[in-house]
Amino acid sequence: MKFDIAIIGGGIVGAATFYKLQKRFPEKSLVLIEKEAKLASHQTGNNSGVIHSGLYYTPGSKKARNCVKGRHELVKFAKDYKVNHDICGKVVVATNEKEIGFLEKIYKNGIENKTEGVEKINLDQIKQIEPEVNGISGIWVPCTGIIDYVQATKKMLEIGSSLNEKSEVLLGYNVEAIHEVDGGKQIVTSRGVFNSKYLIVCGGLQADRLAKFDGVNLKEKVVGFRGDYYELEDHAKYKVKNLIYPVPDPDFPFLGVHFTRMVNGDVECGPNAVFSFKREGYNKTDFSLKDSIDALSYSGTWNLFLKNIKFGIDEYRRAFSKKLFLKTLQKLIPSLEMSDIRPGRAGVRALLLGQDGDTRDDFRIEYASNSIHVLNAPSPAATAALAIGDDIREMAVEKFDLG
């Protein structure tokens, strides 16, 4: 089968890219190829469901720009197409004097990144918003929200594919090889071969492997980090009104354990961050020999471990101890008890690691030989997806000569 543009990856970034390209070029035939039987099966469907505000990202970075731009567009999209969401706001809470300096830094980031309504608040104001929270200072971020990202992904593809009867969304097609054929791309899958003039890869946890399939000389590797969640029992849900975040540790590449009210009314606590022995493994004992060898034979993995050895040990201990996980949660909500929480789901983050252990924190999208590869799209990529789709569309217009 022949298409004008093929997109690999059925998460929200792939869906947003399909949606943006099809709207811009309704006459072009597009195909989206996803290996799972369902859309948004990995990072998109297993994240915390937060619409991020732009508070944490370096001003001027792609993350900062796309988060704010993408958030506005995502909220409008959700309103227009009845995607379940709620702009409920969040508090970021400092629990000791050591955190005040970094709290000030992220507040200034918010101002520079044009995060609407962000303000410093004291303990009394924190208590008015989240009565069970303990802290000495905080930030109120009213434009943060929650959303059903799986529903948003499906809606983008539903709208996009309706614009051209020749366009398709294919589920359950695992990409096994990519070849250059007659100036275009041949995509070999587990269920057939597809040809397209151009290719866009939004592969998430498999981004580096798909890039190598396509002949991209990539020095970095994707390494997976699992995040485990707990949930509040029904009798304890009153202790969290909306979203509660700690001040992130600047020396650690994750935001820390937080509380999130979901769109279905559940309240999640987490995630932690532990090395995953399987890129798409959501249970503590999941193991893939291929994924483990791939990660543990790579210098970047060990350099990251060495840079964060204390954090890593603490995270692993907490992953296997409800008592230690609860102790972390009690820093923000002291009244929580063992009977208030139960084990929940897990997600796996894709980190594109440099050989020096650098997490390659900003978004990274590159062009190579009639292909565009999204090589790194960590949080807030879901919030920023429609803005990332714009960037990919503009790169496609320029590099693919679409006009």
N, C-alpha and C positions, 0 to 999 in steps of 0.2 A: 504494500500500500504506500502511496506517495502523498506527502504533505508538504506544505510550504515551510512550516516551522514545527519542530518537535520539542516538547518540554518534558524532561524527566523529573519526577518528584511530585507527589500529590499531597504535600503539606501546604500550609497557608502561603508560603512564598511562591511555590510553583503555581498555586491557584491564582494568586494576585497577578503574577506575570501573565498567565493565560488570559485572565480577565482584561488586563490593561492592553495587551497586544491585540486581542480580538476586537475590543472597542475601537482601537485606533485603526485597525485594518480588517474591517468586517469581510472583505473579499478574500482574505487569505485563509487557507485551510490549516488548522492547528490540531495537533494531537498531544494530549497529556498522557504520559505512561507512568503508572504507579505499580510497584511490585506487590503491595498488599491488597487484600480483598476489600478494604475500606480506605476511604480518604482520611488524612490527618491521623494516621495510626501511631506515629512516633512523637517527635518533639511537640508538634502542634496540639495533639490530643492528650498529651500527658504533662502539660505545663500548668502553672497555677491559675491561668485564666485571667490574669491581670492586664488591664490597659495601662501601660506605664506612662508616666508624666514627662520624663526627660530630666529627672532630678540628678541622676548619678553620672551622666556621661559628659566627657570633656567638651566644653564649648567649642564649636567649630568642627567637631568630628562628624563622621557619617552617622554614627549612632545618635548623636544629639539632634542633628538636622532631621534625619528620617524618623526618629521617634516622635518628635513634636508634629511634624508635617503628617506623618502616617496616622498619629492618634486622632487628629482633627478629621481626617478623611474616613478613618475606620468608624468613628462615632456617627458621622453622617451616613455612612453606608448602613450601619446597624439600624439607625432610625428609619431610613428610606425603605429597607427591605425586611424590617421586623425581626432582626437578629436579636436574640435575648441578651440584654446588657443592662448595666446600671452604673451611672457615674456617681459613685458613693463617697469618694474621697478616702484618704488614708492619713494616718499619723506615723511619723518617724520619731522614735523615742530614744533619747540618751538616758542611760541608767546610771552613769557615773561621770565624774569630772573628766576622765581621760577621753571620753567620746565627744566632748563639747567642741573641740577644735575641728574634728572632721564633720560634725553636724553643721558647723558654720560653713565649711567648704562646700558641702552639697547644697546648702541653702543658696550660696552665691552661684553655684552651677545652675540651680533652678531659675534664678533671676536672669542670668545671662542667656539661658536657653529658652526664655520667654514661657516658663511654666506658669500658667495663669493662676492667680489667687494664692500662690505659695506664701506662707507667713510663719514667723516664729511664734511658738506658743509656750506658756509656762505650765507648771504642774496642774494648776486649777483648770486651765483651759483643756489640757489633755484629759482630765477627769470628766469634763463636760461631754467630750466626744466619746471616750472609751473609759467608763467608770472603773473598770477592774485593773487598768494599766498602772504600773508603777514606773516613775521616771523623774528626772530633775529638769529636763527641758525637751523641747520637741519642735517639729515642723508639721504644719497642717498643709496638705496638698489636695485641694478640693477637686481637681480635674482628673485624678486617678480613678479608674473604674474597674469593673469586671465584665467579662463577656464569654459567650460560648464560641470558642475559636473553631470548633469542629463545624458548627452550624454556619459560621461565617465562610469557612473554606468551601463548603458544599454550595452555598449561595453564589459565591463568585464564579464557580465553575458552571453552575446551572445557568446563570445569566450569560456568561461568555460563550458557552457551547450553543446557546439558542440563537446566536447571531449569524451562524453559518452552518448549514445542514451538513457540510462535508467535514466539519470539525468533530473530533471525538475525544472522550475521556475513557481511558482503558485501565481497568483495575485487574490486578492479578497477573501482570506482565513483568517478570523480573528481567532487567537488562543484563545480558551476559557478555556483550561485546559491542564496540562502536568502531566503525570503519569509515575511511574516506573513500567515496565512490563517485566518480564522474562529477567532481566539484561539489558534492554534497555529502550527506551523512547517511550511513546505513546502520540502523540500530537493530541488533540481534537480541531478541527476547526469548523467554522460555515458551512463548506461545506464537512465535512468528517473527518475521523480519519486516522492518518498516524503513522507508527511505524518506528523507526530508532534505530540503535545500539547506536549512539552517537548524542549529541545535542549541537549546538552553538547558542547563543542568542545575537543578535545585535539589541536590541529593542529601542535604542534612548530614546524618550520621555516616553516610556512604560517599560524601562529597569527594574525598581524596581518591578513593578507588575508581569512581566514575571518571574523574579527571584523568587518571592514568590510562583507563580504557581508551580515552580520547587522545592520548599522546601528549598530555600536558606534563611538562617537566616540573613536578611539584616536590620541593624539598621537605615541606612540613607534612605532618600526619594528623589525622583526626583521632583524638583519644576521647573515649566516653567516660562521663562521670554520672553515676546514678544518684538521684535525689529521692529519699524516702519521706513520705508524709505520714503524719498521724491525723486523725479526725476527732473533733469534739463529739462526745456523746450528746444525745438530744437534751439531757438535763443540764448540760454545761454550755450550750450554744449562746445563752444570754450574755456570757462573759466577753464575747467578741461581737461588736456591732457591725463593723465593716472590715477595714484593712489596717493591720498594725505591723510596722517594720522596725527592726533594730537599726542602729547606726552601723553601716557595714565596716568591717575591718579593712583599712586600706592596704594591708599586707596580704590579704587573702582574696583570690579571684572570684569569690561568690558573695551574694548579698547577705547571707546569713538566714537563720530560721525566722520565719514570720508567720503571721496569722492572716488567713484570707477567707472572707465569706464568698462562697461560690454562687453562681446564678441560680442553682437549684436549692439554695438555702443551707447546704452543708457548710461547715467551717473546717478548713484544713490548717494544719500546723506543720511547717517545714519549708523547704526541704533541707536535708543535710547535703553533703557532697562527698561521695566516696568513689574511688576508682572502680570502674565496671569491667569485669572480666568477659563481658559480652556486650557489644555495641548496642544491641537491641534487647538487652536482658533486664527485665523489670522485677525479678525476684532476687533476693539476697544471694542465693546459691546458683544463679544462672552462670553458665560457663561456655565459652567458645574457645577452642584451642587456637583457631586461626586468629581471632581478635586478640587473644591474650599474647600470643607470640608477636603479632604485629605491633602491639603497644609496648610490650616489655623488652623488645629488642631495639627499641628506639631511644636514642640518647635524650631526646626532649622530654620523654615521660619521666626518666630518672632525675633530670635536672629540675623538673617541676616538683617531684617528690622531695628532693633535697632542699629546695627553697621553702617548702611548706611542711616540713616534717612534723612539727608539733601539731599544726592544724590537722594534718592528715591522720595522725594517731588519734586525736580527739574525735574526729569525725567517724572513724571506724569503730571506736569504742561506743559511741552514741548510736551507731547504726544497729548494734546488737544489744543495746540496753535501753529498755523503756524508761528505767529510772533516770539514766543520764540525759536522755532526750527531754524528759519532764523537767529536769533541773534547768536545762537551757531555756525552756519555755517559761519557767517561773521567774526568770530575770525580768520579763515583761509583765507577766500576770502571776503574782505570787500566790493567788488563791487557788490555782489549778492543783488538782490532786490526781493520783494514779487512776482513780475510777472515772475521771473526766475525759480521758483520751483512749482511743483504740487505734491499732495499726491501720493505715490507709493504703493508697496506691503508691506508685513510684514512677519517675520519669528518668530519662537519660539525656544529658546535655552533650552536644558535640562541641569539643574544643579543638580548634586547629592550633596545634602546638608547634612552635619553632624548635630548632635543635637545642637552643639554650634554655628551653622550658618556658619561654614567653608564650602567653596564651593568645597572642594575635587578636587583641581585644576588639578592634574595630571591624565593621563589616568589610568584607573583601570580595569583590566581583571582578573577574578578569576575562578578557577576550583572547581566543586562540583558534585560528583557522576555522572560520565559519561557525564557531561555538562561543557561547558565553557560559562561564562557570561561576556559580555562587559558592565560593570556597569556604567562607566563614560567615555565618549568620546566627550568632548567639543572641540571647536576650538583649534588647527588646525587639527581636526580629518579627515576632508575631504582631506586636503593636505597630511596627513600622512597615508591615508587609506591602501595603498599597503604595507607600512611598518608594520602597525597594523596587516594586513593580514598575513604577515610573522611571527609575534609574535604568533598569534593565531594558525597558522599551526604548529609551533614548539612546542607549548604547547600541541596541539592535538597529535603530534607524540609521545611526552613523556607520556601524561596522558591517551590517548586512546590506547596506545600500537599499533600504526599503522605501525611502522617499517620503 
